[in-house]
Amino acid sequence: MTRRAAEPLARATLWLVVAAVALVPLGVAVASPLQASRDALWITGGLAGVLALVLLFLQPLLIDGLLPFVRGLAQRRWHRWIGLALTGLVMLHVGGLYLTSPEDIVDALLLVSPTPFAVYGVIGFWAVIVTACLAAFRRRLRPRLWQVVHSVLAATIVVASVVHAVLIEGVMGDMSKLVLSVFTVVAAGAVLLKTVLGRRLATGR
């Protein structure tokens, strides 16, 4: 098989892998028997968190140009739109759970919750909010400063969100959640490492 003939197959395979990693955990969460005992607000808040983790997996793939058919300006545009969607989903996640159980969310935000996963959830939440606020004023920041701060915040969001998700025994399913978490960490780690190495090569350090 020639290289040109193999490229469509490689793109199709990549899309299938990405789709499976992203959609299977979401499908497992929607179909979970645990949803039967929950009200609409709880279900909405929980699924918003699952979808936010899925978008977190897609972000590094998108910004590094690893998703086929998304290149150039469209690549950056989609990265920004998904970032906005991610912020909205995180707020919906917290808001839905707050309306379901205000005391638990207040305890989590005050870092006095007895559940370890709540602490990581709050860290991830505030890292997302800070990133969104800084992104709104990005043009006022030096490009180098924005890149460094954005990278640190992105790493914080990924680590905190993955630990938060893994520690929760909920609707996602252990295996599908673990696969999504591993792919998210690997994808984000690879892109961040590439960014750091590229910066050092550019500065000669």
N, C-alpha and C positions, 0 to 999 in steps of 0.2 A: 504494500500500500504506500503510495506517495505521500509526501508531507502535506501537500495541498488537499489530498483526498482524506487524510486523517484528521484535519482540523475541524470539520463539521462534527465528526464523531466525538472528538475531544470536548468540544463545546457542549454538545448534547449530554455527554456523560457528566460534565461539570454541573450543568443545570439540574440534572436528575439528582445528583448528590446534594446540592444546595437545597432543592425543593424538599427532598426527603428529610434532611436534617431540620429544616425550618417548619415543615407542615405536620410531620408525624407527632411531635410533642403537643402541638396545638390541637390536633385531632383527638389525641388521647385525653387531653384535658377536657375538651367539650363532651366527650363520650363517657367520662368518668362517672361511676355510680354515686360518688360523693356529691355530685351536683344535685341529686334528687332531694337532699335534705337542706339545701341552701335557698335563700331568697334571691330575688333578681339582682339586688344591689351587691350581694356577696359574690354571686356568679360573675357579674359585670366587672367588679373590681379585681377578682382573681384572674379572669381571662385577659384583662388589660395588662396585668403583670406578665403573663405568659407571652402575649404578643410583643410586649416591650423587650423581653429577652430574645425573641426571634429577630426583631429589628436590630438589636445590639449585635447579633451574629452577622447580619448582613452589612453593617456599616463598614467594618474594615475591608471586606471584600469589595465593596463599592468604591471606596476612596482609593484603593490600590489598583483599580481597573481589572479585577479578577472576574467580574461578572460579564459574560459575553453580551455584545450589543449595547453596552452602556459605556461610552467613552467620552473623553474631552469635556466640554462644558456641561453636557448632560450628566456626566458622572458627578461633577461637583454639585450641580443643581439637585440631583436626587439625594446626594449625601446631606444637603441642607434640609430638604423636605422630610427625609426620614428622621433627621435629628429633631425637627419640630414635632413630628408624629410621636417619636419616642418620649419627648418631654410631656406631651399631652397624655399619653398612655400611662406614664408614671404618676402623673397627677390624678388621673382617673382611678388608677389602682389604689392610691392612698385615700382618695376621696370616697370611693365605694366601700372600702373597708372601714373608714371612719364612720360612715353613716350606719354601717352594720354593727360595729362595736367601738364606739368613741373612746371608751376607757383604754382599750388595748392600744389604739393608735396614739393617744396622748402619752401613755407610758413609753411607747417606742420612741416617739419624738423627743421625749425628755431623757431618753437613755436609761430608764429605770425598769424596762421590761425584763421579766425573768427568762424570756426566751432568747437564746443567742442569735437566732436568725434575724430578729428585729433590729439589732444593732447594725448588722451589715446592710439591712434594707434601708435604714435611715442614712447611713453613710453614702450608699448609692444614690438615694433620693436627692440629698443635698448636692452631691457632685454633679448630678444631671441639671439641677436648677442653676447652679453656679455656671456651668458650661453654657446653658441657654442664655443667661444674662450677659456673659462675656461675649458670646457670639453676636449678640445684638449690637455690641459696641466694638466689634472686631476692627473696623476701619480706623478706630482711634488708637489701636495698639500696634506696636512695631511687629512686623511679620515674624521675626525670630522669637519675640516674647510670646506671641500668640501660639506659635507652634509648640514651644516648650510647655506652656501652661495647658494647652489643649491635650498634649500627649500625656501629661501627668494626670489630668482629670479623667481622660479616657481610660487609662490603666486603672485608676481608682474605681470608676464605674463598673468596668468589666469584672474585676476581682470581687468587689463588694456584692454585685448583683449575682454572680455565679455562686458564691458562698451562701448568700441569702436563699437562692433557689434550691441548692443542694440540701441545705439543712431542713427545709420545709418538707414534711410528709403530707403531700396534698394530691392534687388531681393530675399532675403532669405524668406520673408514672416514672419509676426509678430509672429504668434503662434509657428511655427516650430523653429524659431530663439530663442524665449523665452524658449522653452523646452530644446533645445540644450544648451543654456546658463546656465539654472538652473542645469541641469545634470552635466555640466562641473564644475561649482562651487562646487556643493555638492561632487562630486567624488574627486576633488583636495583637498577640505577642509578636507574631511574624512582621506585621505592619509597623508596629512601634520599634522593633529592632532595626528594621530597614530604614526607618526615619532617623533613628539615632546614628546609625552607621553612615548614612548619607550626609548627615549634618557634620560629622567628624571628618569625612573625606573632603567636604566642601571647605572646611576651615583649616585642613591640613593637620589636625590633631589626632 
